[in-house]
Amino acid sequence: MALTFDRQIEAFAKKANISIDRAIRGTSIKLFSAVILGWPVKTGRSRANWQAGGAIPASGILAIDDKVGNATVSKMTEFVNGSINASVFTLANNMPYSYKIEFGGYPGDGPNTVGGYSKQAPAGVVRINVARFQSILDEQARINR
């Protein structure tokens, strides 16, 4: 049975929307996973506090630890894949010292810091991964064509 032009356009639009949805979700998961897994770890509390949200970022602080990061990545992936609307995803860390981990500002040197920066991530984590955003997006677009 041949498709009419209208039905062909409808099928293309549906496939394109599915591809865009998958690319957005895949890009978010890959970018967010890189941030979570690259985050410096002492107790795992700050890593566990990476929380996925929609247009309104997650708020609050979680009273859990995740040194490895797998549970946090899993929870984020579940949120992204389970969201009805895939137009906006956010990742937030509301721990009071997360800004200092990313941008420095610790007073002097300590066992985990040098020059005010985390020894584990002196150039930050979010900034490094945001710089990779376009390549992650391009990769996901290729995968989800």
MDTraj code that builds the backbone (N, CA, C; nanometers):
import mdtraj as md
import numpy as np

residues = "MET ALA LEU THR PHE ASP ARG GLN ILE GLU ALA PHE ALA LYS LYS ALA ASN ILE SER ILE ASP ARG ALA ILE ARG GLY THR SER ILE LYS LEU PHE SER ALA VAL ILE LEU GLY TRP PRO VAL LYS THR GLY ARG SER ARG ALA ASN TRP GLN ALA GLY GLY ALA ILE PRO ALA SER GLY ILE LEU ALA ILE ASP ASP LYS VAL GLY ASN ALA THR VAL SER LYS MET THR GLU PHE VAL ASN GLY SER ILE ASN ALA SER VAL PHE THR LEU ALA ASN ASN MET PRO TYR SER TYR LYS ILE GLU PHE GLY GLY TYR PRO GLY ASP GLY PRO ASN THR VAL GLY GLY TYR SER LYS GLN ALA PRO ALA GLY VAL VAL ARG ILE ASN VAL ALA ARG PHE GLN SER ILE LEU ASP GLU GLN ALA ARG ILE ASN ARG".split()
xyz = np.array([
    [0.0845, -0.1175, 0.0000],
    [0.0000, 0.0000, 0.0000],
    [0.0892, 0.1240, 0.0000],
    [0.0663, 0.2112, -0.0915],
    [0.1468, 0.3330, -0.1040],
    [0.0970, 0.4391, -0.0066],
    [0.1931, 0.5113, 0.0486],
    [0.1579, 0.6211, 0.1379],
    [0.1291, 0.7460, 0.0566],
    [0.0285, 0.8205, 0.0974],
    [0.0043, 0.9486, 0.0329],
    [0.1108, 1.0458, 0.0801],
    [0.1256, 1.1558, 0.0084],
    [0.2254, 1.2562, 0.0437],
    [0.2032, 1.3060, 0.1864],
    [0.0777, 1.3319, 0.2233],
    [0.0461, 1.3794, 0.3581],
    [0.0911, 1.2792, 0.4635],
    [0.0671, 1.1536, 0.4361],
    [0.1063, 1.0498, 0.5323],
    [0.2585, 1.0348, 0.5383],
    [0.3249, 1.0527, 0.4256],
    [0.4711, 1.0476, 0.4243],
    [0.5291, 1.1617, 0.5080],
    [0.4742, 1.2807, 0.4916],
    [0.5192, 1.3961, 0.5711],
    [0.4929, 1.3700, 0.7191],
    [0.3757, 1.3173, 0.7501],
    [0.3404, 1.2868, 0.8895],
    [0.4374, 1.1831, 0.9477],
    [0.4699, 1.0801, 0.8697],
    [0.5630, 0.9762, 0.9165],
    [0.7026, 1.0345, 0.9361],
    [0.7461, 1.1216, 0.8433],
    [0.8768, 1.1854, 0.8569],
    [0.8817, 1.2728, 0.9815],
    [0.7777, 1.3530, 1.0030],
    [0.7734, 1.4421, 1.1199],
    [0.7765, 1.3621, 1.2493],
    [0.7028, 1.2524, 1.2502],
    [0.7011, 1.1690, 1.3699],
    [0.8402, 1.1111, 1.3960],
    [0.9035, 1.0602, 1.2906],
    [1.0388, 1.0049, 1.3059],
    [1.1371, 1.1131, 1.3475],
    [1.1264, 1.2323, 1.2880],
    [1.2164, 1.3424, 1.3226],
    [1.1994, 1.3822, 1.4687],
    [1.0748, 1.3907, 1.5145],
    [1.0504, 1.4264, 1.6548],
    [1.1052, 1.3215, 1.7490],
    [1.0899, 1.1955, 1.7128],
    [1.1450, 1.0877, 1.7950],
    [1.2970, 1.0986, 1.7975],
    [1.3573, 1.1269, 1.6825],
    [1.5028, 1.1412, 1.6754],
    [1.5515, 1.2586, 1.7592],
    [1.4802, 1.3704, 1.7517],
    [1.5177, 1.4880, 1.8314],
    [1.5046, 1.4562, 1.9794],
    [1.3954, 1.3932, 2.0173],
    [1.3728, 1.3558, 2.1577],
    [1.4861, 1.2658, 2.2072],
    [1.5203, 1.1655, 2.1292],
    [1.6285, 1.0741, 2.1694],
    [1.7633, 1.1451, 2.1769],
    [1.7879, 1.2364, 2.0834],
    [1.9144, 1.3099, 2.0841],
    [1.9244, 1.3997, 2.2071],
    [1.8156, 1.4662, 2.2434],
    [1.8162, 1.5523, 2.3626],
    [1.8399, 1.4684, 2.4873],
    [1.7682, 1.3590, 2.4984],
    [1.7840, 1.2725, 2.6157],
    [1.9256, 1.2132, 2.6207],
    [1.9738, 1.1640, 2.5075],
    [2.1074, 1.1046, 2.5029],
    [2.2169, 1.2049, 2.5345],
    [2.2038, 1.3261, 2.4813],
    [2.3017, 1.4315, 2.5084],
    [2.3015, 1.4673, 2.6559],
    [2.1828, 1.4820, 2.7128],
    [2.1714, 1.5161, 2.8555],
    [2.2342, 1.4075, 2.9417],
    [2.2028, 1.2834, 2.9131],
    [2.2563, 1.1722, 2.9928],
    [2.4083, 1.1657, 2.9822],
    [2.4607, 1.1803, 2.8615],
    [2.6061, 1.1719, 2.8433],
    [2.6769, 1.2884, 2.9124],
    [2.6264, 1.4097, 2.8943],
    [2.6868, 1.5278, 2.9566],
    [2.6765, 1.5205, 3.1089],
    [2.5584, 1.4903, 3.1591],
    [2.5378, 1.4847, 3.3038],
    [2.6200, 1.3724, 3.3673],
    [2.6287, 1.2585, 3.3004],
    [2.7090, 1.1471, 3.3529],
    [2.8555, 1.1868, 3.3652],
    [2.9072, 1.2577, 3.2643],
    [3.0469, 1.3008, 3.2671],
    [3.0716, 1.3958, 3.3848],
    [2.9774, 1.4844, 3.4125],
    [2.9919, 1.5759, 3.5255],
    [2.9906, 1.4976, 3.6562],
    [2.8921, 1.4104, 3.6718],
    [2.8785, 1.3334, 3.7964],
    [3.0020, 1.2471, 3.8205],
    [3.0435, 1.1729, 3.7198],
    [3.1560, 1.0802, 3.7373],
    [3.2910, 1.1507, 3.7458],
    [3.2992, 1.2731, 3.6944],
    [3.4229, 1.3490, 3.7012],
    [3.4359, 1.4331, 3.8274],
    [3.3291, 1.4396, 3.9048],
    [3.3267, 1.5249, 4.0240],
    [3.4202, 1.4712, 4.1312],
    [3.4992, 1.5576, 4.1937],
    [3.5904, 1.5136, 4.2994],
    [3.5156, 1.4474, 4.4153],
    [3.5802, 1.3500, 4.4757],
    [3.5161, 1.2743, 4.5831],
    [3.6042, 1.2688, 4.7065],
    [3.5462, 1.3047, 4.8174],
    [3.6082, 1.2844, 4.9476],
    [3.5188, 1.1875, 5.0257],
    [3.3951, 1.2299, 5.0536],
    [3.3000, 1.1437, 5.1238],
    [3.1941, 1.0869, 5.0297],
    [3.1749, 1.1497, 4.9140],
    [3.0709, 1.1088, 4.8206],
    [2.9422, 1.1871, 4.8374],
    [2.9357, 1.2728, 4.9382],
    [2.8132, 1.3511, 4.9631],
    [2.7868, 1.4494, 4.8491],
    [2.8891, 1.5206, 4.8053],
    [2.8695, 1.6183, 4.6987],
    [2.8368, 1.5499, 4.5657],
    [2.9021, 1.4403, 4.5365],
    [2.8721, 1.3678, 4.4130],
    [2.7272, 1.3192, 4.4139],
    [2.6803, 1.2713, 4.5273],
    [2.5427, 1.2212, 4.5388],
    [2.4392, 1.3323, 4.5256],
    [2.4823, 1.4566, 4.5395],
    [2.3885, 1.5675, 4.5341],
    [2.3722, 1.6289, 4.3961],
    [2.4264, 1.5652, 4.2943],
    [2.3925, 1.6065, 4.1581],
    [2.2519, 1.5557, 4.1308],
    [2.1604, 1.6475, 4.1036],
    [2.0199, 1.6132, 4.0860],
    [1.9689, 1.6658, 3.9524],
    [1.9061, 1.5781, 3.8765],
    [1.8469, 1.6174, 3.7490],
    [1.7108, 1.6804, 3.7738],
    [1.6780, 1.7766, 3.6883],
    [1.5484, 1.8419, 3.6949],
    [1.5054, 1.8820, 3.5552],
    [1.3889, 1.9427, 3.5500],
    [1.3378, 1.9936, 3.4235],
    [1.3719, 2.1410, 3.4106],
    [1.2766, 2.2197, 3.3644],
    [1.2993, 2.3630, 3.3466],
    [1.3314, 2.4315, 3.4792],
    [1.2778, 2.3787, 3.5868],
    [1.3092, 2.4299, 3.7202],
    [1.4097, 2.3324, 3.7818],
    [1.5314, 2.3789, 3.8085],
    [1.6330, 2.2887, 3.8651],
    [1.5899, 2.2321, 4.0000],
    [1.6407, 2.1147, 4.0311],
    [1.6137, 2.0515, 4.1596],
    [1.6656, 2.1399, 4.2711],
    [1.5983, 2.1343, 4.3847],
    [1.6413, 2.2122, 4.5003],
    [1.6610, 2.1175, 4.6180],
    [1.7228, 2.1679, 4.7199],
    [1.7431, 2.0865, 4.8391],
    [1.8731, 2.0092, 4.8342],
    [1.9054, 1.9543, 4.9504],
    [2.0277, 1.8764, 4.9668],
    [1.9898, 1.7367, 5.0130],
    [2.0491, 1.6366, 4.9497],
    [2.0219, 1.4975, 4.9836],
    [2.1171, 1.4508, 5.0927],
    [2.0671, 1.3732, 5.1856],
    [2.1494, 1.3212, 5.2957],
    [2.1994, 1.1815, 5.2625],
    [2.2677, 1.1706, 5.1490],
    [2.3212, 1.0423, 5.1042],
    [2.4629, 1.0620, 5.0518],
    [2.5367, 0.9530, 5.0408],
    [2.6706, 0.9543, 4.9841],
    [2.6731, 0.8607, 4.8634],
    [2.7584, 0.8911, 4.7673],
    [2.7777, 0.8047, 4.6507],
    [2.9200, 0.8261, 4.6004],
    [3.0139, 0.7534, 4.6602],
    [3.1547, 0.7706, 4.6217],
    [3.1814, 0.7304, 4.4774],
    [3.1209, 0.6239, 4.4321],
    [3.1468, 0.5739, 4.2965],
    [3.0709, 0.6552, 4.1918],
    [2.9478, 0.6930, 4.2215],
    [2.8682, 0.7733, 4.1295],
    [2.7636, 0.6968, 4.0514],
    [2.7683, 0.5646, 4.0550],
    [2.6742, 0.4853, 3.9754],
    [2.5289, 0.5074, 4.0156],
    [2.5022, 0.5182, 4.1451],
    [2.3642, 0.5384, 4.1906],
    [2.3124, 0.6750, 4.1458],
    [2.3977, 0.7747, 4.1504],
    [2.3583, 0.9097, 4.1094],
    [2.3346, 0.9148, 3.9592],
    [2.4210, 0.8522, 3.8818],
    [2.4019, 0.8461, 3.7365],
    [2.2737, 0.7706, 3.7038],
    [2.2490, 0.6622, 3.7723],
    [2.1283, 0.5832, 3.7493],
    [2.0022, 0.6646, 3.7781],
    [2.0020, 0.7355, 3.8886],
    [1.8867, 0.8183, 3.9261],
    [1.8643, 0.9290, 3.8231],
    [1.9723, 0.9929, 3.7781],
    [1.9622, 1.0975, 3.6770],
    [1.9100, 1.0402, 3.5456],
    [1.9631, 0.9255, 3.5047],
    [1.9201, 0.8618, 3.3798],
    [1.7723, 0.8258, 3.3856],
    [1.7301, 0.7743, 3.4983],
    [1.5881, 0.7403, 3.5169],
    [1.5008, 0.8655, 3.5040],
    [1.5453, 0.9764, 3.5612],
    [1.4694, 1.1012, 3.5500],
    [1.4607, 1.1459, 3.4042],
    [1.5744, 1.1508, 3.3364],
    [1.5774, 1.1987, 3.1978],
    [1.4927, 1.1088, 3.1081],
    [1.5098, 0.9788, 3.1188],
    [1.4335, 0.8872, 3.0330],
    [1.2855, 0.8824, 3.0681],
    [1.2513, 0.9104, 3.1936],
    [1.1133, 0.9030, 3.2378],
    [1.0340, 1.0311, 3.2227],
    [1.1003, 1.1392, 3.1869],
    [1.0310, 1.2674, 3.1729],
    [0.9447, 1.2691, 3.0481],
    [0.8267, 1.3239, 3.0626],
    [0.7355, 1.3354, 2.9487],
    [0.7884, 1.4384, 2.8501],
    [0.8357, 1.5506, 2.9015],
    [0.8846, 1.6593, 2.8175],
    [1.0370, 1.6559, 2.8128],
    [1.0919, 1.6430, 2.6936],
    [1.2377, 1.6353, 2.6781],
    [1.2970, 1.7653, 2.6268],
    [1.2264, 1.8772, 2.6443],
    [1.2788, 2.0019, 2.5874],
    [1.3855, 2.0670, 2.6744],
    [1.3786, 2.0490, 2.8073],
    [1.4770, 2.1114, 2.8963],
    [1.5108, 2.0168, 3.0101],
    [1.6403, 1.9915, 3.0261],
    [1.6889, 1.9168, 3.1417],
    [1.7958, 2.0012, 3.2098],
    [1.7971, 1.9969, 3.3418],
    [1.8976, 2.0688, 3.4187],
    [1.9651, 1.9715, 3.5144],
    [2.0849, 2.0082, 3.5560],
    [2.1582, 1.9310, 3.6555],
    [2.2060, 2.0305, 3.7592],
    [2.1705, 2.0063, 3.8845],
    [2.2049, 2.1006, 3.9913],
    [2.2732, 2.0286, 4.1063],
    [2.3635, 2.1012, 4.1709],
    [2.4262, 2.0524, 4.2928],
    [2.4138, 2.1650, 4.3946],
    [2.3342, 2.1435, 4.4982],
    [2.3035, 2.2468, 4.5953],
    [2.3896, 2.2413, 4.7216],
    [2.4946, 2.1592, 4.7180],
    [2.5850, 2.1573, 4.8326],
    [2.6530, 2.2937, 4.8416],
    [2.6669, 2.3484, 4.9621],
    [2.7219, 2.4838, 4.9756],
    [2.8625, 2.5007, 4.9188],
    [2.9409, 2.3958, 4.9145],
    [3.0788, 2.4080, 4.8675],
    [3.0973, 2.3642, 4.7228],
    [2.9906, 2.3314, 4.6521],
    [3.0054, 2.2854, 4.5130],
    [3.0628, 2.3958, 4.4231],
    [3.0287, 2.5202, 4.4512],
    [3.0839, 2.6312, 4.3727],
    [3.2360, 2.6365, 4.3872],
    [3.2842, 2.6159, 4.5099],
    [3.4293, 2.6196, 4.5324],
    [3.4993, 2.5023, 4.4650],
    [3.4328, 2.3881, 4.4589],
    [3.4920, 2.2735, 4.3890],
    [3.5096, 2.3085, 4.2413],
    [3.4099, 2.3730, 4.1829],
    [3.4145, 2.4059, 4.0402],
    [3.5072, 2.5237, 4.0098],
    [3.5023, 2.6288, 4.0915],
    [3.5726, 2.7527, 4.0581],
    [3.6866, 2.7896, 4.1528],
    [3.7123, 2.7077, 4.2527],
    [3.8173, 2.7402, 4.3487],
    [3.7665, 2.8376, 4.4531],
    [3.8571, 2.8769, 4.5403],
    [3.8202, 2.9711, 4.6446],
    [3.8412, 2.9164, 4.7846],
    [3.8984, 2.7954, 4.7911],
    [3.9327, 2.7425, 4.9230],
    [4.0461, 2.8272, 4.9789],
    [4.0458, 2.8508, 5.1099],
    [4.1540, 2.9323, 5.1683],
    [4.2848, 2.8546, 5.1726],
    [4.3783, 2.8930, 5.0909],
    [4.5123, 2.8331, 5.0932],
    [4.5158, 2.6889, 5.0489],
    [4.6229, 2.6219, 5.0886],
    [4.6430, 2.4822, 5.0530],
    [4.5994, 2.3936, 5.1691],
    [4.5506, 2.2771, 5.1357],
    [4.5106, 2.1807, 5.2365],
    [4.5336, 2.0416, 5.1839],
    [4.4860, 1.9411, 5.2538],
    [4.5093, 1.8041, 5.2081],
    [4.4412, 1.7732, 5.0740],
    [4.3333, 1.8455, 5.0422],
    [4.2596, 1.8197, 4.9182],
    [4.2622, 1.9372, 4.8215],
    [4.3352, 2.0430, 4.8585],
    [4.3366, 2.1634, 4.7761],
    [4.4786, 2.2144, 4.7565],
    [4.4939, 2.2880, 4.6472],
    [4.6201, 2.3572, 4.6213],
    [4.5848, 2.4888, 4.5523],
    [4.6365, 2.5967, 4.6077],
    [4.6081, 2.7284, 4.5504],
    [4.4609, 2.7639, 4.5530],
    [4.3853, 2.7033, 4.6432],
    [4.2423, 2.7305, 4.6530],
    [4.1553, 2.6421, 4.5659],
    [4.2168, 2.5508, 4.4883],
    [4.1432, 2.4643, 4.3968],
    [4.1505, 2.3188, 4.4417],
    [4.0502, 2.2426, 4.4060],
    [4.0491, 2.0999, 4.4338],
    [4.1664, 2.0340, 4.3611],
    [4.2414, 1.9494, 4.4310],
    [4.3507, 1.8760, 4.3667],
    [4.2974, 1.7785, 4.2623],
    [4.1761, 1.7256, 4.2850],
    [4.1188, 1.6275, 4.1931],
    [4.0651, 1.6912, 4.0651],
    [4.0242, 1.8183, 4.0728],
    [3.9665, 1.8846, 3.9550],
    [4.0016, 2.0328, 3.9564],
    [4.1298, 2.0660, 3.9404],
    [4.1701, 2.2068, 3.9498],
    [4.1102, 2.2953, 3.8406],
    [4.0706, 2.2381, 3.7281],
    [4.0108, 2.3158, 3.6189],
    [3.8588, 2.3041, 3.6185],
    [3.8038, 2.2501, 3.7271],
    [3.6597, 2.2313, 3.7337],
    [3.6162, 2.1055, 3.6610],
    [3.4897, 2.0779, 3.6655],
    [3.4332, 1.9613, 3.5988],
    [3.3225, 2.0044, 3.5037],
    [3.2339, 2.0892, 3.5517],
    [3.1227, 2.1352, 3.4687],
    [3.1764, 2.2099, 3.3475],
    [3.2693, 2.3024, 3.3702],
    [3.3241, 2.3827, 3.2598],
    [3.3903, 2.2968, 3.1532],
    [3.4642, 2.1980, 3.1954],
    [3.5327, 2.1095, 3.1007],
    [3.4309, 2.0347, 3.0148],
    [3.3252, 1.9864, 3.0784],
    [3.2258, 1.9091, 3.0048],
    [3.1341, 1.9956, 2.9206],
    [3.1037, 2.1162, 2.9645],
    [3.0245, 2.2074, 2.8820],
    [3.1003, 2.2405, 2.7543],
    [3.2318, 2.2497, 2.7629],
    [3.3134, 2.2754, 2.6437],
    [3.3014, 2.1615, 2.5423],
    [3.2665, 2.0424, 2.5898],
    [3.2494, 1.9254, 2.5025],
    [3.1067, 1.9127, 2.4498],
    [3.0182, 2.0032, 2.4887],
    [2.8761, 1.9902, 2.4574],
    [2.8498, 1.9689, 2.3088],
    [2.9075, 2.0511, 2.2238],
    [2.8793, 2.0408, 2.0805],
    [2.9191, 1.9051, 2.0246],
    [3.0323, 1.8518, 2.0673],
    [3.0730, 1.7205, 2.0159],
    [2.9800, 1.6106, 2.0677],
    [2.9334, 1.6233, 2.1916],
    [2.8373, 1.5254, 2.2453],
    [2.7066, 1.5344, 2.1676],
    [2.6589, 1.6561, 2.1422],
    [2.5353, 1.6761, 2.0661],
    [2.5478, 1.6202, 1.9248],
    [2.6597, 1.6473, 1.8599],
    [2.6816, 1.5958, 1.7236],
    [2.6804, 1.4434, 1.7233],
    [2.7457, 1.3837, 1.8223],
    [2.7477, 1.2377, 1.8322],
    [2.6064, 1.1816, 1.8490],
    [2.5282, 1.2419, 1.9353],
    [2.3923, 1.1942, 1.9597],
    [2.3038, 1.2148, 1.8379],
    [2.3247, 1.3228, 1.7653],
    [2.2470, 1.3477, 1.6428],
    [2.2764, 1.2382, 1.5393],
    [2.4038, 1.2003, 1.5271],
    [2.4405, 1.0927, 1.4334],
    [2.3767, 0.9600, 1.4744],
    [2.3811, 0.9310, 1.6025],
    [2.3264, 0.8043, 1.6527],
    [2.1765, 0.7979, 1.6321],
    [2.1077, 0.9092, 1.6454],
    [1.9613, 0.9090, 1.6470],
    [1.8971, 0.9591, 1.5181],
    [1.9683, 0.9522, 1.4095],
    [1.9093, 0.9937, 1.2800],
    [1.8005, 0.8992, 1.2388],
])
top = md.Topology()
chain = top.add_chain()
for i, resn in enumerate(residues, 1):
    res = top.add_residue(resn, chain, resSeq=i)
    for name in ("N", "CA", "C"):
        top.add_atom(name, md.element.get_by_symbol(name[0]), res)
traj = md.Trajectory(xyz[None], top)
